[in-house]
Amino acid sequence: MILIAMGVSGAGKSLIGEMLAERLQCTFTDGDAFHSAANKEKMHKGIPLTDDDRWPWLRTIRAAIVEKQRAGETAVFTCSSLKRSYRDVLRDGDSDVCFVYLHGTMEVLKSGSVRRAISLIRRCCRASSMRSKNRATMRRLQRASNSRPNRSWIT
């Protein structure tokens, strides 16, 4: 099983991704680690990346996903994945890749609701035994809303 925590900058992807990986006892990889030096330089200068900048980056993340799957490993990645076409590259038709979508208004993102969403993830993960129930739990975690922290996870 591969999970990808997705959402805008500041949505809590890294923190939630790390927590999921800890609970699942698997590796965590921040998708930003796969950016080319040229992409990193552009971002450092505040220049937005284009789709042409992103395609090689997304394919590199997909290759890392395939490596984990070939090794029979569960893994958690982060990637904004805001466009369906980006998610399609990462998923590549693979039903074993699930996205955890973290979203909310700027007010919500600044208000601490991300921490409440994290608490909900902790409760969901605690409710499942580590390996036997992870798939069902993670399917429920495909979409998270930090705008309504008490809302159920939606598949």
C-alpha positions in Angstrom: 0.0 0.0 0.0 1.2 3.5 -0.9 -0.2 6.6 0.6 0.3 10.1 -0.7 -0.6 13.0 1.5 -1.7 15.8 -0.8 -2.8 19.4 -0.5 -1.7 23.0 -0.7 1.4 24.3 1.0 0.7 24.6 4.7 -2.0 21.9 4.8 0.2 19.7 7.0 1.2 17.1 4.4 4.7 16.4 5.9 3.5 16.3 9.5 0.6 14.0 8.8 2.6 11.9 6.4 5.3 11.4 9.0 2.6 10.4 11.6 1.0 8.0 9.2 4.3 6.4 8.4 5.1 6.1 12.1 1.7 4.4 12.8 2.1 2.1 9.8 5.7 1.4 10.7 6.8 2.2 7.1 9.0 4.7 5.4 8.1 8.4 4.8 9.5 10.4 1.9 8.8 14.0 1.2 8.1 14.4 -2.5 10.1 17.7 -2.6 13.3 15.5 -2.2 12.8 14.4 -5.8 12.9 17.9 -7.3 15.8 18.6 -9.7 18.3 21.2 -8.8 16.8 23.5 -11.5 13.3 23.2 -9.9 14.8 23.9 -6.4 16.5 27.0 -7.8 13.3 28.2 -9.3 11.3 27.6 -6.1 14.1 29.4 -4.1 13.7 32.4 -6.4 9.9 32.4 -6.0 9.4 31.4 -9.7 6.4 29.1 -10.1 7.0 25.7 -11.6 5.4 24.9 -14.9 3.9 21.5 -15.9 7.0 21.0 -18.0 9.0 21.4 -14.7 6.8 19.0 -12.8 6.4 16.0 -15.2 10.0 14.7 -14.7 9.6 15.2 -10.9 6.3 13.3 -10.8 7.8 10.5 -12.9 10.7 10.3 -10.4 8.3 10.0 -7.5 6.3 7.3 -9.4 9.6 5.3 -9.9 10.2 5.5 -6.1 6.6 4.2 -5.6 7.3 1.3 -8.0 10.5 0.4 -6.1 8.6 0.3 -2.8 5.9 -1.9 -4.3 8.4 -4.3 -5.9 10.0 -4.7 -2.5 6.5 -5.4 -1.0 6.7 -2.4 1.2 4.1 0.0 2.5 5.2 3.6 2.2 4.0 7.2 2.7 4.9 10.0 0.3 3.9 13.7 0.2 3.2 15.6 -3.0 0.8 18.5 -3.6 -0.8 16.6 -6.4 -3.3 19.3 -7.0 -4.1 18.5 -10.6 -5.8 15.2 -11.5 -3.2 14.8 -14.3 -0.5 14.8 -11.6 -2.3 12.2 -9.5 -2.7 10.1 -12.6 1.0 10.1 -13.2 1.7 9.1 -9.5 -1.1 6.4 -9.5 -0.5 5.1 -13.1 -3.7 3.0 -12.9 -2.5 1.4 -9.7 -5.3 0.7 -7.2 -2.7 0.2 -4.4 -1.9 4.0 -4.4 -4.2 6.1 -2.2 -4.3 9.8 -1.7 -5.0 11.5 1.6 -6.4 14.9 0.6 -5.9 17.7 3.2 -7.7 20.8 2.4 -9.2 23.9 4.1 -9.5 27.7 3.9 -6.5 29.9 4.7 -8.2 30.8 8.0 -8.5 27.1 8.8 -5.0 26.3 7.8 -3.7 29.1 10.1 -6.1 28.3 13.0 -4.7 25.0 14.2 -7.3 22.8 12.6 -4.5 20.8 11.0 -3.6 19.7 14.6 -7.1 18.6 15.1 -7.1 16.7 11.9 -3.9 15.0 13.0 -5.6 14.0 16.2 -8.4 12.4 14.1 -5.8 10.5 12.1 -4.2 9.2 15.4 -7.6 7.9 16.5 -8.3 6.2 13.2 -4.8 4.6 13.2 -5.1 3.5 16.8 -8.4 1.9 16.0 -6.8 -0.5 13.5 -4.3 -3.2 14.2 -1.0 -2.6 12.4 -1.1 -4.9 9.4 -4.4 -6.7 9.2 -6.7 -3.7 9.2 -4.4 -1.1 7.6 -6.0 -1.3 4.1 -9.5 -0.7 5.3 -8.4 2.1 7.5 -6.4 3.8 4.8 -9.2 3.5 2.4 -11.3 5.5 4.8 -8.4 8.1 5.0 -8.3 8.8 1.3 -9.8 12.3 1.8 -9.3 14.3 5.0 -10.9 17.6 5.6 -9.2 19.9 8.1 -12.0 22.4 7.6 -14.2 20.1 9.6 -11.9 18.2 11.9 -14.7 16.1 13.4 -16.0 14.9 10.0 -15.6 11.3 9.0 -13.0 10.2 6.6 -14.4 9.8 3.1 -13.5 7.1 0.6 
